[in-house]
Amino acid sequence: MKTYDQFCPIAKAAEIFCERWNALILRDLWKGSSRFSELHRGVPLMSPSMLSKRLAQLEKEGIITRKKCKDSKYCTYHLTPAGQEMTSIVKALGIWGQHWGRRELADNEINLGLMIWEMERGVRPAVFGSGRTVVQLDLTDQPRGKSTWWFVNENGALDLCLNDPGYEVDLYLVTTLPDMIHVWRGDLPFSEATESGRLEVHGPLRLRRVLRTWLKLSPFSVYKSKALEPAC
């Protein structure tokens, strides 16, 4: 870890927080990820070896703690009180990004894997009630084999499928990946997306009424842009 060689507490904190990837690892721990595989899905461009290095560094600094899983060789990672306090910086950074960050997406920022991961860990399957409810997401701008996803909601749990699970589909969503990202971030209001057809929703009214709740947008989506650039 590079240091500023200063005793200033801002410098000392920045040495940890501003190390590349650390803010994103803290973001995902704050959102509930705890397994190595889950944390890696949140930073897909980071190598597994680098993630291991960063986790060890954060553990050494007292930001996270590692717990051995019972009857398993795997571990889970959790924020310590110091790490919990540092999430206030993560939240403040997210709010600033919503207020002042540029809103248009560069090609390299339109990340399918990250968007699907945000949905997989964020949706609320329990809102559909007991039994099975299948939501099919069609991303019309994605290549064959990655354009259709099935979210199987059953008894409060979710199973994400890239291959057709063979169940009857209850709710169809049709959009593009950039529009899905804009909806999730709050740049494109959910009602505007559905009314304009940028997010097509097909299915029974009772399911369409709770779709917005099921989707669970980004926690920063409520913060509106203050930048001069158009939203999307």
N, C-alpha and C positions, 0 to 999 in steps of 0.2 A: 504494500500500500504506500503510495506517495504521500509525503507529508508537506505541510507548509512551514514547518520549523518555527511555529509560533505558539505561545502559551495562551493566546486568546481563545475563549471557549467556542466562539463562532468557527475559528479555524479548526479546532479539535473536532467539533461536530461535523463540519464539512468534509473532513478527511474520511469519515465513515459514510456519510449520506451521499456525497458527490462522487464516490468511487463508481465507475461505470457498472450498471446493472443493479446496484444495491437498492436504489429507489423503487425499481420494478419488482424486485424480490420482496421488499417490504410491502408494496402495494398488494401483491398476491397473498402474502401471509395475512394481511389485514382483511382481505376478502374471504378468507377461510381455507385457502390451500394449505396443506400440511405435508403431503407426500412429495418426494423428490420428483416423481413423474408429473405431478400436478404443477409444481413450480416451473418445471422445464417447459410445459405447454404455454405458460405465460410469457416465456422469453425464448421463443423457438429459434432465434438466431444465435443464441448463446450455446456454446459447446457444453456437454455434460461435465467435462473436466473443469471448465471455468466456473460452472455453477457450484460444483463441489468445493472449489477454492473459495468462492464468495461466501458460501454457507459456513465454512470453517472460520473464515475471517469474522463474520458477524457473530458467531458463537464465541469466539475468543474475546470480542469486544463487549460481550454481555448483552447483545441485542436480541439474540434468539437462544433457545435451548433445544437440544436434541433429545428425543425420547425413543427408547428401544421398544418396538412393537412386541407384544407377547407372542411367543411361539413363532417368531419370524426373525429373519436376519435384517429386515428393513427397519428404518427409523422414520419418525415424523418430526417436523420442525414447528416450533411455536414461539411466539413473541414473549419476551420477558417483560417485566414492568417497564424497563428502559425502552424496549422495543415498542411497547404499547404507546408510550409517551411520544416516541418518534413518529408514530402514524399521524399525529396532528400536523406534522410537516408534509406528509404525503397528501393528506386531505387539502391542506392549504395550496399545495402545488397543483392539485387537480382543479381546484376552484379557479386559480389564476389562469390555468390553461384553458378552461372554458370561457373565461371572461376575455382574455387577451390573445390567446393562441390563434394562429390562422385556421380558418375553418375548412378550406378546400383540401382535398386529399391528393397527395402525390401518388404516383403509380405504386411506388414501393411501400406505401402505407396501407394499401388496400389488401389486407391480410386475411385470407379465408380462414386459416386455422385458428387465429386469435379470435375472430368473430364467433366462430362455432363454439370455441371454448368458453367465451363469455356467456353465450346462451346456455350451454350445457350446465355450467355451474350456477347460473343465475336465475333460470326460469323457476316458476313456482308450480310444480305439478299438482299440488293439493287443491288449487283453485277449481279444478275441473270436477272435484268430488271423488267419490269412491268408484271403483271400476276402472276400465281402460279407456283413455282418450288419446288418439293418435293425431299428431300435428305433422303435416308434410310441408317442408320448406323447399321451394323451387327457386334457385338462383339462376336466372335466365342468361346471365353473362358468363357463367362458369363452364368449364369444359365438361364433357360427358364423363361420368364417373365421380364427379365432385359437385354436381349441380343440384342433386336431390338428397335431402336429409329427412329422416323420420325421427320425431321425438315421441317416444312411447311413454305416456304418463299413466301410471297405474298405482293406485292406493298410496298416493303421496310420494312416489319415487319416480325417477326418470331413467329411461334407457335410450341412449342416442344410437341410431343405426344409420350407416352409410349404405347398407344393402336393405332392400325391401324386407321388412320383418314378416310380411304376409298377413298383417291385420288390416281390417277395413279402416280407411282414413276418415277421420271425423272433421278435420279442419285443414284447409289448404291455404298456404301463404305463397304468393308469387311476387318476386321483386328482383332487384339486382343487388350484388354485394355492396357497392358503394351506397345505395339507398338504405340497405339494412344497417350499415354502419352509421349513417347519418341519423336514422331513426333511433338507434340505440344510444348515440351520444347526445341526442336531444336537439341536434341542428335542424332536423326535419320533424316537426310536431307529428305525433302519431295520427291525430285526426286529419291533418293536412295530407299525410302520406296516403291514408286510405281513401279520402275523398277525391284526391287527384288521380288515383290509380297507380301511384308509384309503389304502393304496397297493396296488392289485391288480396282480399280475404274472402274465402268461400266456405260456407258451412252453416250450421244451424245458428239462429239468432242468439240462443242462450250461450253458445260457446264464443261467438263473436263479441258478446258483451263483456266477457271476462278476459279476452285476449290481451288487452293492455296490461292487466294485472299479472297474467301468466308470464308475459315477456320480461317484466322487471328490467327497466332500462338502467343505464349507468347511474350510479349514485350522484354523478355530477350533471346529469341531464337537466336538472331543475335550474341550473345556473345559465343565464343567457349571455350570449356573446356581447362584448362591449367594443370589439374591434370594428374597423371600418369596412372590412372585407365582407362580401356576401356570405351567407351561411353555407350554401351549397348550390 
